[in-house]
Amino acid sequence: MQRWWLLLMSLAAVVYSVVECAIYSDPAQLSQIEYDFVIVGAGIGGNVLAARISEISDFSVLVIEAGIKNEDFVDDKIPFLCSTLSPDTALTWNYTTTPQIGLNNRTIPYQRGRVLGGSSTINYMIWNRGSVDDWNRYAEYTGDSGWSWDEIFPYMLKSETLVPPSDHHDTAGEVNPALHGTSGPVQISLGGYPTSIDRRVLDTTRELHLEFPYNDDMNSGYPLGVGWNPNSVDTFGRRSSSATSYLELAYGRPNLDVLIQTQVTKLISSPAVDGTLTFTEVEVTQTADSPTYTVQAAKEVILAAGSIGTPQILLLSGIGDSATLESIGIAPLVNLSDVGQHLVDHPLLSNQWLVNSTDTFQAVTRNVTYETELFFEWNSTGTGLFVDPGSIQLGWGRLSSNSTVYGLYTDPSAGPASPQMEWLFANGFVSSVQPIPATGNYLSIATTVVSPASRGSVVLASKDPFEDPLIDPGLLSSPFDLAVMAQAVKHAQTFVTATAWDDYIIAPAGGLAGVQTDADLEMYIRNFTATIWHPVGTARMQPVSGEGSVVTSDLLVKGTSGLRIVDASVLPYIPSMHPQAVVYALAERAADLVKAAWSRE
């Protein structure tokens, strides 16, 4: 749909962005080539580190981002338009997976943010911390109590500020303010515009309370149940990303530079000291035909390029499995066979029902005039439908304790407080796989496997830094994941049998309409499942044994000096909820680790 008003606002953003300082669009513009810290990637990890490290005026910091400025667009500011930001847009890397065996050999788009803010600029803004079990497993796995729930909790608070929703409704009983931050950079809020399904969802938690209990704050560490979900949206109904929060707070500091539209091609090591290579230089360029430049880090190079970009850069730099690197013509420097391995993601399946209503998202997507009116309402007052992303209520569940699945497979979840499945409720037809029908109105309940057993990998296709890596998330390759997804769909079907939906649900729609048997259900799942784009694990922290890992619990790359990783790739297990808030907390602790390491110098 052509949005002329977005073009107009984008032009205004371009004019406004000229006044921003310390942002360079060409490496040749940099006034210096040596910094204390060179951070690769301006996503969540990179921007948190940039803001926190540059608080120390004696430390000079350079952030390198392959993408463009977030100020140059408007779509990314509008929560309701989050689904239009990917795939295949100017703000994303536009990756595609390898054929997925668990998805009947389909390839699927695999999007990561290529813009200031990284994926926090293009995601669906859902704000989840993970469970108590998730974090305590990290601590037990690494032998580092600093990753436990109790010790990471202050960093969760430090990253956020809970603000009133844009409609300023009374949120009593919808969130527990005592569990949330009051002075962090990222603003989070509950939904600010009621939809026609909100009351039905809540009424269902009362009628079917044993299966779907109400949870008044799923960020307590005990998320099981159904409730309202905070999103990274400010009180004016605008996305709060790592760029608009952390990075903008640091703009203007004389010790911080930001370089955009520049890709890191590899890291360069200094001669080994006592057998350990120090990585002090970063090679960059803008296109395959552009000149290359190098910048130097006097203290640390910090990779924050995400679970796809970080292993790609490590491998291009000769850090990875030596035999594999040699086979594609890269000289191995540090033999770390786990680089790029253990990729894990959340598979997502969007299920739809035809409904007896005209008050759904389809009223917007099929009416340009109404959409334009909603934009101007959002832009002038910070209110209306555009202030919220697609889902403002979520549910989290587990297989029943007597499920036969436990007798067949090992439960990969972190513990009884960790969900195995998720339900996302949306007032319209939402799908990245199925086309939106031209007629009719719909309810969507997306189902997600959030403690998956499946694993995949990220490997180089060649030594060309401009060739996309081969991304294989291994979606639904484990029979456990298939079993959980099937049960999640059955729970969703049960959910809409509550009396709250009696006058609303007409019939299943889309691929779900053809499901009659368990065999039909399996085929439906494999044909229509995609991903929610939550990759982690490709440079994971080491266990107590020290085997099978890339970084220490302090996030330093093993076998190297001067190289650290701060992004979702270091997580040894995927959080059982959406990982955005998890990475903010991780990065806040990482910033303190960096400061502590260099304050002793």
C-alpha positions as CSV (number, residue, x, y, z in Angstrom):
1,M,0.0,0.0,0.0
2,Q,1.4,3.4,-1.0
3,R,1.7,5.7,2.0
4,W,2.3,9.2,0.7
5,W,2.2,10.6,4.2
6,L,5.1,8.4,5.3
7,L,7.2,9.8,2.4
8,L,6.4,13.3,3.5
9,M,7.4,12.5,7.1
10,S,10.5,10.7,6.0
11,L,11.6,13.8,4.1
12,A,11.1,15.9,7.3
13,A,13.1,13.3,9.2
14,V,16.0,13.7,6.8
15,V,16.0,17.5,7.2
16,Y,15.9,17.1,11.0
17,S,18.6,14.5,11.2
18,V,21.2,16.9,9.7
19,V,21.6,18.5,13.1
20,E,22.6,15.3,14.8
21,C,26.3,15.2,15.5
22,A,29.0,12.4,15.8
23,I,27.3,10.3,13.0
24,Y,29.4,9.6,10.0
25,S,28.3,7.9,6.8
26,D,31.8,7.2,5.3
27,P,34.9,5.9,7.0
28,A,36.9,8.6,5.3
29,Q,35.1,11.2,7.4
30,L,36.4,9.9,10.7
31,S,38.7,12.3,12.4
32,Q,40.7,9.5,14.1
33,I,41.5,5.9,13.4
34,E,42.2,4.8,17.0
35,Y,39.6,4.5,19.8
36,D,39.7,2.8,23.1
37,F,36.7,0.7,22.2
38,V,35.4,-0.2,18.8
39,I,31.9,-1.7,18.9
40,V,30.7,-3.6,15.8
41,G,26.9,-3.3,15.5
42,A,24.5,-0.6,16.7
43,G,21.7,-2.9,17.9
44,I,20.7,-3.5,21.5
45,G,24.1,-4.8,22.7
46,G,26.1,-2.2,20.8
47,N,24.0,0.8,21.8
48,V,23.8,-0.1,25.4
49,L,27.6,-0.4,25.5
50,A,28.1,2.8,23.6
51,A,26.0,4.7,26.0
52,R,27.4,3.2,29.1
53,I,31.1,3.1,28.2
54,S,31.0,6.7,26.9
55,E,29.7,7.8,30.3
56,I,33.4,7.7,31.2
57,S,34.8,10.7,29.4
58,D,38.3,9.3,29.3
59,F,37.2,6.4,27.1
60,S,36.8,7.0,23.4
61,V,34.2,4.9,21.6
62,L,33.4,4.1,18.0
63,V,30.2,2.3,16.9
64,I,30.2,0.8,13.4
65,E,26.8,0.0,11.8
66,A,26.3,-1.6,8.4
67,G,22.8,-0.1,8.1
68,I,21.3,3.4,7.8
69,K,20.0,6.0,10.2
70,N,16.7,5.2,12.0
71,E,15.7,8.9,11.8
72,D,15.4,8.7,8.1
73,F,12.1,6.7,8.3
74,V,8.8,6.9,9.9
75,D,7.4,3.4,9.6
76,D,9.7,2.2,12.4
77,K,8.3,4.7,14.8
78,I,4.7,3.5,14.4
79,P,4.0,0.4,16.5
80,F,1.1,-0.7,14.4
81,L,3.2,-0.8,11.2
82,C,5.8,-3.2,12.7
83,S,4.8,-6.0,10.4
84,T,5.6,-3.9,7.4
85,L,9.3,-3.4,8.4
86,S,10.3,-6.9,7.3
87,P,11.0,-9.0,5.3
88,D,12.9,-7.5,2.3
89,T,13.0,-3.8,3.3
90,A,15.7,-1.2,3.4
91,L,16.0,-1.7,7.2
92,T,16.8,-5.4,7.1
93,W,19.6,-7.8,6.0
94,N,17.1,-9.8,3.9
95,Y,18.5,-13.2,4.6
96,T,16.9,-16.4,3.6
97,T,17.4,-19.8,5.3
98,T,18.5,-23.0,3.8
99,P,15.7,-25.5,3.1
100,Q,14.2,-26.5,6.4
101,I,13.6,-30.2,6.7
102,G,11.2,-29.7,9.5
103,L,9.2,-27.3,7.3
104,N,8.8,-29.7,4.4
105,N,12.0,-28.2,2.8
106,R,10.7,-24.7,2.6
107,T,13.1,-21.8,2.8
108,I,11.9,-18.8,4.8
109,P,12.9,-15.1,5.1
110,Y,15.2,-14.6,8.0
111,Q,15.3,-10.9,8.9
112,R,17.7,-9.0,11.1
113,G,17.8,-5.2,11.5
114,R,20.2,-3.3,9.4
115,V,19.7,0.1,10.8
116,L,20.6,2.1,13.9
117,G,18.9,0.2,16.7
118,G,19.3,-3.1,14.9
119,S,16.4,-5.5,15.3
120,S,15.0,-3.3,18.1
121,T,14.1,-0.9,15.3
122,I,12.1,-3.5,13.3
123,N,10.8,-6.0,15.9
124,Y,7.4,-6.4,17.3
125,M,8.4,-4.6,20.5
126,I,7.3,-7.3,23.0
127,W,9.0,-6.8,26.3
128,N,9.8,-10.1,28.2
129,R,12.5,-10.8,30.7
130,G,12.5,-14.6,30.6
131,S,11.7,-16.8,33.5
132,V,13.5,-17.3,36.9
133,D,14.5,-20.7,35.6
134,D,16.0,-19.3,32.4
135,W,18.4,-17.1,34.2
136,N,19.3,-19.5,37.0
137,R,20.1,-22.1,34.3
138,Y,22.5,-19.6,32.8
139,A,24.2,-19.1,36.2
140,E,24.4,-22.9,36.8
141,Y,25.6,-23.6,33.3
142,T,28.4,-21.0,33.4
143,G,29.2,-21.3,37.1
144,D,28.8,-17.5,37.3
145,S,26.2,-16.3,39.7
146,G,26.2,-13.0,38.0
147,W,23.8,-14.4,35.4
148,S,21.3,-15.6,38.0
149,W,17.8,-14.0,38.2
150,D,18.5,-12.3,41.5
151,E,21.8,-10.7,40.3
152,I,20.5,-9.8,36.8
153,F,17.3,-8.3,38.1
154,P,18.8,-4.9,38.9
155,Y,20.0,-4.6,35.3
156,M,16.5,-5.3,34.1
157,L,15.3,-2.4,36.2
158,K,18.2,-0.2,35.0
159,S,17.3,-0.7,31.3
160,E,13.6,0.3,31.5
161,T,11.0,2.8,32.6
162,L,7.4,1.8,32.9
163,V,5.3,4.6,31.6
164,P,1.5,5.1,31.3
165,P,0.0,3.8,28.0
166,S,-0.9,6.4,25.5
167,D,-4.6,6.4,26.4
168,H,-3.6,6.8,30.1
169,H,-6.1,4.2,31.2
170,D,-6.0,2.7,34.7
171,T,-3.6,-0.2,34.5
172,A,-4.3,-1.6,38.0
173,G,-4.4,-5.4,37.9
174,E,-2.7,-5.4,34.4
175,V,0.9,-4.9,35.6
176,N,2.8,-4.7,38.9
177,P,4.7,-1.4,38.9
178,A,6.9,-2.6,41.8
179,L,8.5,-5.1,39.4
180,H,9.5,-2.4,36.9
181,G,12.1,0.3,36.4
182,T,11.5,4.0,36.9
183,S,14.5,5.6,35.3
184,G,15.9,3.4,32.5
185,P,16.4,4.5,28.9
186,V,13.8,2.2,27.3
187,Q,10.2,3.2,27.8
188,I,7.8,0.3,28.1
189,S,4.0,0.5,28.3
190,L,0.9,-1.6,28.1
191,G,-1.5,-1.4,25.2
192,G,-2.9,2.1,24.7
193,Y,-5.9,1.4,22.4
194,P,-8.6,-1.2,23.2
195,T,-9.6,-3.8,20.7
196,S,-12.7,-5.9,20.3
197,I,-11.0,-9.0,21.5
198,D,-9.5,-7.7,24.7
199,R,-12.5,-8.4,27.0
200,R,-13.1,-11.8,25.3
201,V,-9.5,-12.9,26.0
202,L,-9.8,-11.9,29.7
203,D,-13.2,-13.5,30.1
204,T,-11.7,-16.8,28.8
205,T,-9.1,-16.7,31.5
206,R,-12.0,-16.7,34.0
207,E,-14.0,-19.5,32.4
208,L,-11.0,-21.7,31.5
209,H,-8.9,-20.7,34.4
210,L,-7.3,-24.1,35.0
211,E,-5.9,-24.2,31.5
212,F,-5.4,-20.5,31.0
213,P,-5.0,-18.7,34.4
214,Y,-4.7,-15.0,34.5
215,N,-1.2,-13.6,35.2
216,D,-1.1,-9.9,36.3
217,D,2.6,-9.5,35.4
218,M,4.4,-12.0,33.2
219,N,7.7,-10.2,33.8
220,S,7.8,-11.4,37.4
221,G,9.9,-14.4,36.4
222,Y,6.9,-16.6,36.6
223,P,5.2,-16.0,33.3
224,L,2.8,-18.9,33.0
225,G,-0.8,-17.8,32.2
226,V,-2.5,-15.2,30.1
227,G,-2.3,-11.5,30.6
228,W,-1.3,-8.0,29.3
229,N,2.1,-7.6,27.9
230,P,4.3,-4.5,28.0
231,N,5.9,-3.4,24.7
232,S,8.8,-1.1,24.1
233,V,6.5,1.8,23.3
234,D,6.6,5.3,24.9
235,T,3.7,7.1,26.4
236,F,3.2,9.0,23.2
237,G,2.7,5.8,21.2
238,R,6.1,5.7,19.6
239,R,8.6,2.8,19.4
240,S,11.3,3.0,22.0
241,S,14.3,1.3,20.4
242,S,18.0,1.0,21.5
243,A,18.6,3.9,19.0
244,T,15.9,6.2,20.3
245,S,16.8,5.4,23.9
246,Y,20.4,4.5,24.7
247,L,22.1,5.9,21.6
248,E,20.3,9.2,21.5
249,L,21.1,9.8,25.1
250,A,24.8,9.6,24.2
251,Y,24.6,11.8,21.1
252,G,26.8,14.8,21.4
253,R,29.4,13.3,23.7
254,P,32.8,14.2,22.3
255,N,34.1,10.8,23.1
256,L,31.5,8.9,21.0
257,D,31.5,8.5,17.2
258,V,29.0,6.5,15.2
259,L,29.8,5.3,11.7
260,I,26.9,4.0,9.5
261,Q,26.5,2.4,6.1
262,T,29.8,0.6,6.7
263,Q,30.4,-3.1,6.9
264,V,33.0,-4.9,8.9
265,T,34.8,-7.4,6.7
266,K,37.1,-8.9,9.3
267,L,39.1,-8.4,12.4
268,I,42.9,-8.2,12.2
269,S,45.2,-9.6,14.9
270,S,48.5,-8.3,16.3
271,P,51.4,-10.7,16.7
272,A,50.8,-13.3,19.3
273,V,52.1,-12.8,22.9
274,D,52.6,-16.0,24.8
275,G,50.6,-17.8,22.1
276,T,47.5,-15.6,22.4
277,L,46.4,-13.3,19.5
278,T,45.3,-9.8,20.3
279,F,42.6,-8.5,18.0
280,T,43.2,-4.7,17.8
281,E,42.1,-3.7,14.3
282,V,38.8,-3.8,12.4
283,E,38.7,-3.8,8.6
284,V,35.7,-2.0,7.1
285,T,34.3,-1.0,3.7
286,Q,31.0,0.2,2.3
287,T,30.6,-2.0,-0.8
288,A,32.4,-4.8,-2.5
289,D,34.0,-2.2,-4.8
290,S,34.8,0.4,-2.2
291,P,38.2,1.0,-0.6
292,T,38.9,-0.7,2.7
293,Y,39.9,1.1,5.9
294,T,41.1,-0.1,9.3
295,V,40.3,1.4,12.7
296,Q,42.1,0.4,15.8
297,A,41.0,-0.4,19.3
298,A,43.5,0.4,22.1
299,K,41.5,-1.6,24.7
300,E,38.8,-3.8,23.1
301,V,37.0,-4.7,20.0
302,I,33.4,-5.6,21.0
303,L,31.3,-7.6,18.6
304,A,27.6,-6.8,18.9
305,A,26.5,-7.8,15.4
306,G,23.9,-10.4,16.5
307,S,23.5,-14.1,16.2
308,I,24.1,-14.1,12.5
309,G,26.6,-11.2,12.0
310,T,28.8,-12.0,14.9
311,P,29.7,-15.6,13.9
312,Q,30.1,-14.5,10.3
313,I,32.7,-11.8,11.3
314,L,34.5,-14.3,13.6
315,L,34.7,-16.9,10.8
316,L,35.9,-14.3,8.2
317,S,38.6,-13.3,10.7
318,G,39.9,-16.9,11.0
319,I,38.2,-17.6,14.3
320,G,36.3,-20.9,14.1
321,D,36.7,-24.5,13.1
322,S,40.2,-24.6,11.5
323,A,39.5,-27.4,9.0
324,T,36.3,-25.7,7.8
325,L,38.0,-22.4,7.4
326,E,40.8,-23.9,5.4
327,S,38.3,-25.6,3.1
328,I,37.0,-22.1,1.9
329,G,40.4,-20.4,1.8
330,I,40.5,-18.6,5.1
331,A,43.7,-19.0,7.2
332,P,42.7,-20.3,10.6
333,L,44.0,-18.2,13.5
334,V,42.0,-19.4,16.5
335,N,40.5,-22.9,16.5
336,L,37.0,-22.5,18.1
337,S,34.8,-25.1,16.5
338,D,31.6,-23.9,18.2
339,V,31.5,-20.6,16.3
340,G,28.3,-20.5,14.4
341,Q,27.0,-23.7,15.9
342,H,24.1,-24.3,18.3
343,L,21.7,-21.8,16.6
344,V,18.3,-22.0,18.1
345,D,15.1,-20.0,17.4
346,H,11.4,-19.9,18.2
347,P,9.2,-21.4,15.5
348,L,5.9,-19.6,15.1
349,L,2.6,-20.6,13.4
350,S,-0.2,-18.1,12.9
351,N,-3.6,-19.7,13.2
352,Q,-6.8,-17.8,12.0
353,W,-10.5,-17.9,12.5
354,L,-13.2,-16.1,10.5
355,V,-15.1,-13.9,12.9
356,N,-18.5,-12.1,13.1
357,S,-17.1,-8.5,13.3
358,T,-16.0,-5.7,11.1
359,D,-13.9,-4.2,13.9
360,T,-10.6,-5.9,13.0
361,F,-7.2,-4.9,11.6
362,Q,-8.7,-5.6,8.1
363,A,-10.7,-2.4,8.4
364,V,-7.4,-0.6,8.2
365,T,-5.4,-2.6,5.8
366,R,-8.2,-2.4,3.1
367,N,-9.0,1.3,3.5
368,V,-6.3,3.8,2.6
369,T,-8.5,6.7,3.7
370,Y,-9.0,5.3,7.2
371,E,-5.3,4.4,7.4
372,T,-4.3,7.9,6.6
373,E,-6.7,9.3,9.3
374,L,-5.2,6.9,11.8
375,F,-1.7,8.1,10.9
376,F,-2.6,11.8,11.4
377,E,-4.3,10.9,14.7
378,W,-1.1,9.1,15.9
379,N,1.2,11.9,14.6
380,S,-0.7,14.8,16.1
381,T,-2.0,13.3,19.4
382,G,0.0,10.1,20.1
383,T,-3.3,8.1,20.3
384,G,-5.4,5.7,18.3
385,L,-4.9,2.3,16.8
386,F,-1.4,3.0,15.6
387,V,0.0,3.2,19.1
388,D,0.1,-0.6,19.6
389,P,1.8,-3.5,17.8
390,G,-0.3,-6.5,16.8
391,S,-0.4,-8.3,20.1
392,I,-1.0,-6.6,23.5
393,Q,-2.1,-9.8,25.3
394,L,0.0,-13.0,25.4
395,G,-0.3,-16.4,27.0
396,W,2.4,-18.9,28.1
397,G,1.9,-22.6,28.9
398,R,3.4,-26.0,29.3
399,L,2.5,-29.5,28.4
400,S,0.4,-31.2,31.1
401,S,2.5,-32.9,33.8
402,N,1.1,-36.3,32.6
403,S,1.7,-35.7,28.9
404,T,3.0,-38.8,27.0
405,V,5.5,-36.5,25.3
406,Y,7.7,-36.6,28.5
407,G,7.9,-40.4,28.2
408,L,9.3,-40.0,24.6
409,Y,11.6,-37.0,24.8
410,T,13.7,-35.0,27.2
411,D,12.2,-31.7,28.2
412,P,14.6,-28.9,27.0
413,S,12.9,-26.2,29.1
414,A,14.8,-24.6,32.0
415,G,12.3,-25.7,34.6
416,P,8.7,-25.7,35.7
417,A,8.5,-21.9,35.7
418,S,9.6,-21.7,32.1
419,P,7.0,-21.9,29.3
420,Q,7.2,-24.4,26.5
421,M,4.6,-22.7,24.3
422,E,3.2,-19.3,23.7
423,W,-0.1,-17.8,22.3
424,L,-0.2,-14.3,20.8
425,F,-3.6,-12.9,20.3
426,A,-4.2,-10.5,17.4
427,N,-7.4,-8.7,16.2
428,G,-7.0,-9.6,12.6
429,F,-5.4,-11.9,10.0
430,V,-1.7,-11.9,10.8
431,S,0.7,-14.2,9.0
432,S,4.2,-14.1,7.4
433,V,3.3,-17.2,5.3
434,Q,-0.3,-17.0,4.2
435,P,-1.6,-14.1,2.2
436,I,-4.3,-11.9,3.8
437,P,-7.7,-12.7,2.2
438,A,-9.3,-10.0,0.2
439,T,-12.6,-10.3,2.2
440,G,-13.7,-11.3,5.6
441,N,-12.6,-10.4,9.2
442,Y,-10.4,-12.6,11.3
443,L,-8.9,-13.5,14.7
444,S,-5.3,-14.7,14.8
445,I,-3.8,-16.8,17.6
446,A,-0.1,-17.4,16.8
447,T,1.4,-20.4,18.5
448,T,5.2,-20.5,19.3
449,V,7.5,-23.2,20.7
450,V,9.5,-21.2,23.2
451,S,11.7,-23.9,24.7
452,P,12.7,-25.8,21.5
453,A,15.1,-28.7,21.3
454,S,16.0,-28.1,17.6
455,R,19.4,-26.7,16.8
456,G,21.0,-25.3,13.7
457,S,24.0,-23.4,12.5
458,V,25.4,-20.3,10.7
459,V,28.3,-21.1,8.4
460,L,30.1,-19.2,5.6
461,A,29.1,-19.8,2.0
462,S,32.5,-18.5,1.0
463,K,35.2,-16.1,2.1
464,D,33.4,-13.2,0.5
465,P,32.2,-10.9,3.3
466,F,29.4,-9.7,1.0
467,E,27.9,-13.1,0.4
468,D,25.2,-14.0,2.9
469,P,26.1,-16.9,5.3
470,L,24.2,-20.1,5.2
471,I,21.6,-19.9,7.9
472,D,20.0,-23.1,9.1
473,P,17.9,-22.6,12.3
474,G,16.8,-26.3,12.1
475,L,13.2,-25.3,12.8
476,L,11.0,-28.3,13.9
477,S,13.8,-30.7,13.3
478,S,13.2,-32.2,16.8
479,P,10.1,-34.3,17.3
480,F,9.7,-32.7,20.7
481,D,9.1,-29.3,19.1
482,L,6.6,-30.7,16.7
483,A,4.7,-32.3,19.6
484,V,4.7,-29.0,21.5
485,M,3.5,-27.0,18.5
486,A,0.7,-29.5,18.0
487,Q,-0.4,-29.2,21.6
488,A,-0.2,-25.4,21.4
489,V,-2.5,-25.4,18.4
490,K,-5.0,-27.7,20.2
491,H,-4.9,-25.3,23.2
492,A,-5.7,-22.4,20.9
493,Q,-8.6,-24.3,19.5
494,T,-9.8,-24.9,23.1
495,F,-9.4,-21.3,23.9
496,V,-11.9,-20.1,21.4
497,T,-14.5,-22.6,22.6
498,A,-15.1,-20.5,25.7
499,T,-18.6,-18.8,25.8
500,A,-16.9,-15.4,25.4
501,W,-16.4,-16.3,21.7
502,D,-19.9,-17.8,21.0
503,D,-21.2,-14.9,19.0
504,Y,-17.8,-14.1,17.5
505,I,-16.1,-17.2,16.0
506,I,-17.6,-18.4,12.7
507,A,-15.1,-21.0,11.6
508,P,-11.4,-21.8,11.3
509,A,-9.7,-20.1,8.4
510,G,-6.6,-20.4,6.3
511,G,-4.7,-23.6,6.5
512,L,-6.3,-24.4,9.9
513,A,-9.7,-24.9,8.1
514,G,-8.5,-28.2,6.6
515,V,-7.3,-29.8,9.9
516,Q,-9.4,-32.8,10.9
517,T,-6.9,-35.4,12.1
518,D,-3.5,-35.5,13.8
519,A,-1.9,-36.2,10.5
520,D,-3.6,-33.1,9.0
521,L,-2.4,-31.1,12.0
522,E,1.2,-32.2,11.4
523,M,1.1,-31.4,7.7
524,Y,-0.5,-28.0,8.5
525,I,2.2,-27.2,11.0
526,R,5.1,-28.2,8.7
527,N,3.5,-26.3,5.8
528,F,2.7,-23.0,7.6
529,T,5.2,-22.6,10.4
530,A,7.9,-19.9,10.1
531,T,9.9,-18.2,12.7
532,I,9.6,-15.2,15.1
533,W,13.2,-14.3,14.4
534,H,14.8,-14.8,17.8
535,P,18.2,-16.4,17.0
536,V,20.6,-17.1,19.8
537,G,23.5,-19.3,20.7
538,T,26.0,-19.1,17.9
539,A,28.8,-17.8,20.1
540,R,27.7,-19.2,23.4
541,M,29.1,-18.8,26.8
542,Q,31.2,-21.7,28.2
543,P,29.9,-24.2,30.6
544,V,31.6,-25.0,33.9
545,S,33.6,-27.7,32.0
546,G,34.8,-25.1,29.5
547,E,34.0,-27.3,26.6
548,G,31.8,-26.5,23.6
549,S,31.8,-22.7,23.7
550,V,33.1,-19.5,22.3
551,V,33.2,-16.9,25.1
552,T,33.9,-17.0,28.8
553,S,31.2,-16.0,31.3
554,D,32.7,-12.5,31.1
555,L,32.0,-12.6,27.4
556,L,35.6,-12.6,26.3
557,V,36.4,-14.7,23.2
558,K,38.4,-17.7,24.2
559,G,42.0,-18.0,23.0
560,T,42.2,-14.3,22.2
561,S,42.9,-11.0,23.9
562,G,41.1,-7.7,23.4
563,L,37.9,-9.3,21.9
564,R,34.5,-9.5,23.6
565,I,31.0,-10.4,22.4
566,V,27.8,-8.7,23.7
567,D,24.7,-9.8,21.9
568,A,22.2,-12.7,21.9
569,S,24.7,-15.1,20.3
570,V,26.4,-15.6,23.7
571,L,23.3,-17.1,25.3
572,P,23.8,-20.9,25.8
573,Y,20.0,-21.5,25.8
574,I,17.2,-19.5,24.2
575,P,15.1,-17.6,26.7
576,S,11.6,-19.1,27.0
577,M,10.1,-15.7,26.1
578,H,10.9,-13.0,23.6
579,P,14.6,-12.1,24.0
580,Q,14.6,-8.3,23.6
581,A,14.6,-7.3,27.3
582,V,16.9,-10.2,28.0
583,V,19.6,-8.7,25.7
584,Y,19.2,-5.3,27.3
585,A,19.8,-6.7,30.7
586,L,22.7,-8.8,29.4
587,A,24.3,-5.7,27.8
588,E,23.9,-3.6,30.9
589,R,25.8,-6.2,32.9
590,A,28.4,-6.5,30.2
591,A,28.9,-2.7,30.3
592,D,29.8,-3.0,34.0
593,L,32.1,-5.9,33.2
594,V,33.9,-3.8,30.7
595,K,34.2,-0.8,33.0
596,A,35.4,-3.0,35.9
597,A,38.1,-4.6,33.6
598,W,39.5,-1.3,32.5
599,S,39.1,0.7,35.7
600,R,41.8,-1.5,37.1
601,E,44.3,-0.4,34.4
